[in-house]
């Protein structure tokens, strides 16, 4: 009985030892290993063995992580208050620095993205936020990527999702757009009248140099007045005395 109890105890100890010593890391995982509190290397993927109570391991995911940037209150350069949120794509490229250089790289990256979002968008006007998102996305991504490089993190992309504008500002923008459309219509109409006036002046100069054209224009006007209906036109004077007919 005593021997059996000893064997059972040994078996339990062996199982506990193996469970504490053996680690299996997936293809996208790495293990940052510390020996007596000191960094001793990065291991994985696959099967690894640790010395219980002497070595500890921190798992690090190397896949691209997607993180929502909470909605931020931003005041644009033209003093418009908006709420902006975004999504951040990044991954760990150096597990050692991600663990040793920053306390919590996920939280630190999120906080940095929020402050950068407010800082960059605050330098631009509302029209730029709405019309030039691609350029703003690149600017934010480059700034975050540069600052997280020391943490062993690569920021691959930043996308602004929503730019929420106050209802009163939406109405003001709609009025501004309507006024701009009216202005453009008036400009186009004025340009059309200017071109038409120029053509009329050219036509008058041509007719003035060719009296016969005046007669044709006169007859054409009479035809327009008569239209398709049968009409009788009484000339108040002989047509022979009109300009262009005297030489005939």
URUR-V738020 format. One record per backbone hydrogen bond with DSSP energy under -1.0 kcal/mol. NH is the residue of the N-H (numbers start at 0). CO is the residue of the C=O. Records with the same first field share a line. If there is no record, write none. Layout:
NH: CO + CO
This chain:
4: 0
5: 1
6: 2
7: 3
8: 4
9: 5
10: 6
11: 7
12: 8
13: 9
14: 10
15: 11
16: 12
17: 13
18: 14
19: 15
20: 16
21: 17
22: 47
24: 45
28: 25
29: 59
30: 42
31: 57
32: 40
33: 55
34: 37
35: 53
37: 34
39: 32
42: 30
45: 24
47: 22
49: 20
53: 50
54: 50
55: 33
57: 31
59: 29
61: 27
64: 89
66: 87
68: 85
71: 83
73: 81
75: 79
76: 123
78: 75
81: 73
82: 163
83: 71
84: 161
85: 68
86: 158
87: 66
88: 156
89: 64
90: 153
92: 151
93: 151
97: 93
98: 94
99: 95
100: 96
107: 103
108: 104
109: 105
110: 106
111: 107
112: 108
113: 109
114: 110
115: 111
116: 112
117: 113
118: 114
119: 115
120: 116
121: 117
122: 119
123: 120
128: 124
129: 125
130: 126
131: 127
135: 131
136: 132
137: 133
138: 134
139: 135
140: 136
141: 137
142: 138
143: 139
144: 140
145: 141
146: 142
147: 143
150: 147
151: 148
152: 147
153: 90
155: 88
156: 88
158: 86
160: 84
161: 84
163: 82
169: 165
170: 166
171: 167
172: 168
173: 169
174: 170
175: 171
176: 172
177: 173
178: 174
179: 175
180: 176
181: 177
182: 178
183: 179
184: 180
185: 181
186: 182
187: 183
188: 184
189: 185
190: 186
191: 187
192: 188
193: 189
194: 190
195: 191
196: 192
197: 193
198: 194
199: 195
200: 196
201: 197
202: 198
203: 199
204: 200
205: 201
206: 202
207: 203
208: 204
212: 209
214: 210
215: 211
216: 212
217: 213
218: 214
219: 215
220: 216
221: 217
222: 218
223: 219
224: 220
225: 221
226: 222
240: 237
241: 238
244: 241
